[in-house]
Every structure is written in C-alpha cells, then in structure tokens.
C-alpha cells in the first residue's frame, strides 16, 4: 500500500503552489478585462470609420454615374 500512497502523496499540490496558481489566474483575468476594455474603446471610432467609407463609396458611385460610367469601367 505504501508503494501506491507515497508516490500519490508526493504528487499532491502544496498550498503554496495552489496560491501561486491562484495569483496567476487573477493576473490573467485582469489582463483579459483590460483587453476587453481596449477593444470596446477601439470599436466606437472604427464604426465611424466604416460609416465614412460606405458614405464615400456611395458618393464616388454617384459621381461615376453622373459621368455616365461606373467604377468598373475605369
């Protein structure tokens, strides 16, 4: 029985190792929160840029139609 229990006991996680792992998990969670906040902050200006690009494409298309052609003809 000792041959089974001693190696199994030696593989148990110590309290210090568990506390270290807990600290790492908290750091990862905080980093993930910071990444999510940064993505949210970047999303707003990007939406405005996407709208501007669509608007510009419509205007260019309108100009091309005014001159009797399309962008594919250029």
C-alpha positions in Angstrom: 0.0 0.0 0.0 2.9 2.4 0.8 4.1 1.9 -2.8 0.8 3.5 -4.0 0.2 6.1 -1.4 3.7 7.6 -1.2 4.1 8.5 -4.9 0.4 9.7 -4.9 1.1 11.9 -1.9 4.3 13.3 -3.5 2.2 14.5 -6.5 -0.3 16.5 -4.4 -0.3 20.2 -4.9 1.0 22.2 -2.0 -0.8 25.2 -0.5 2.0 27.5 -1.8 1.7 26.1 -5.3 -2.1 26.5 -5.2 -1.8 30.1 -4.0 0.8 30.8 -6.8 -1.6 29.4 -9.4 -4.5 31.4 -8.0 -2.4 34.6 -8.3 -1.6 33.8 -11.9 -5.2 33.2 -12.7 -6.2 36.5 -11.2 -3.5 38.2 -13.3 -4.8 36.6 -16.4 -8.3 37.6 -15.6 -7.2 41.2 -15.1 -5.3 41.2 -18.4 -8.4 39.8 -20.2 -10.5 42.6 -18.7 -8.0 45.2 -19.9 -8.0 43.7 -23.4 -11.8 43.7 -23.5 -11.9 47.4 -22.4 -9.4 48.3 -25.0 -11.4 46.5 -27.7 -14.5 48.4 -26.7 -12.7 51.7 -26.8 -11.4 51.0 -30.3 -14.8 49.8 -31.6 -16.5 53.1 -31.5 -14.1 55.1 -33.8 -14.0 52.0 -36.1 -17.7 52.1 -36.5 -17.5 55.8 -37.5 -14.7 55.0 -40.0 -16.8 52.2 -41.5 -19.7 54.5 -42.0 -17.5 57.2 -43.6 -16.0 54.6 -46.0 -19.5 53.5 -47.0 -20.6 57.1 -47.4 -17.6 57.8 -49.6 -18.2 54.8 -51.7 -21.8 55.9 -52.4 -20.6 59.4 -53.3 -17.9 58.1 -55.6 -20.5 55.8 -57.2 -22.9 58.7 -57.6 -20.1 60.8 -59.3 -19.3 57.9 -61.6 -23.0 57.5 -62.6 -23.1 61.3 -63.2 -20.4 60.9 -65.8 -22.1 58.0 -67.5 -19.9 55.2 -66.3 -19.2 53.0 -63.3 -16.1 52.3 -61.3 -15.7 49.0 -63.2 -15.2 50.9 -66.4 -12.1 52.8 -65.1 
